[in-house]
């Protein structure tokens, strides 16, 4: 039976980074199964083809994407709550599917008003993200209150979908989500679009043109990164590793793609004397990302957060790139024994593992081949959508039984 779904996203959708990619690909895949989906989100962000987006009231002084924790979200979420209520009363959804805890908090009110189930699509801990972004400290008297609020949201959702088994295990140990309400749907990838460089003249011409546009000197071996630029993403560690690697290998170049504020990281690279070996082009449109990743010989995922997903790894895998990552449970969940792992938080070991992948190309290419196979087998969005559809059936069935009692 097709469902009408109200998806809530307390973010500036669409802004070409990890959680937005998950929202976009999930929405497309669910719609392809025949369900109607309406997305309520902030006032700013890019519209996406084929997706019914309802935006909150305009805030003229905020045009750039609001990334991570921010004081601006206090009033942006009020606007989103009002828009979500109006949309819910219009379309009368069967399910509320909320991305982020702020959206799920809005969803709890709608759940009680309309008597329909709420699903929390959990990308990481709300309070851990606040700590990662430096938005709040553990010593702040508000921190315990926010922790209790997060646990309440987790506990009152009819289902919690995590993107990793690691996140599910953390929630299970935390005790705020019952095991029968906890599901894992991994960040997936379009393996038809994200695929290895095939050596064709068309691809080679595109690669040469992109290198020229980016100003990367001929003959440089490229290490690629895509994602948000932030300390908890390991961006500083990556630039420090670039300094170490290029000191001994001047033919290596680091292409570090993403936003916000690439200018400050360019300045940081210059301060370390590695500006000529690091390119930070800023935001890369998701529709073009595969072409940029095809420039790489090695991909890197230095994320520091221990609770969030790491969807960029799936893109790297589908491209057939050997992946160097900090040794975290999430990275190992994606890569298994096919990853190249650096000691957590060590720029020196990150540099050593990148150098190892460059110095042993045949071994690195074999790892790339194996992760590509793993992505094709385990990370299709079609498979993810079927899992989500089963969760929809489970929560609507439970709600109907509760109403009957």
URZIMO-V256586 format. One record per helix or strand. SS is the DSSP state (alpha for helix, beta for strand). FROM is the first residue (numbers start at 1). TO is the last residue. Records with the same first field share a line. If there is no record, write none. Layout:
# URZIMO-V256586
SS->FROM-TO, FROM-TO
This chain:
# URZIMO-V256586
beta->4-9, 36-41, 52-55, 95-99, 117-122, 159-162, 182-184, 221-226, 252-257, 278-279, 298-301, 322-326, 340-342
alpha->18-32, 73-91, 101-114, 126-132, 142-156, 165-174, 179-181, 201-214, 231-233, 235-248, 262-271, 275-277, 286-293, 312-318, 329-338, 347-359, 361-378, 381-404
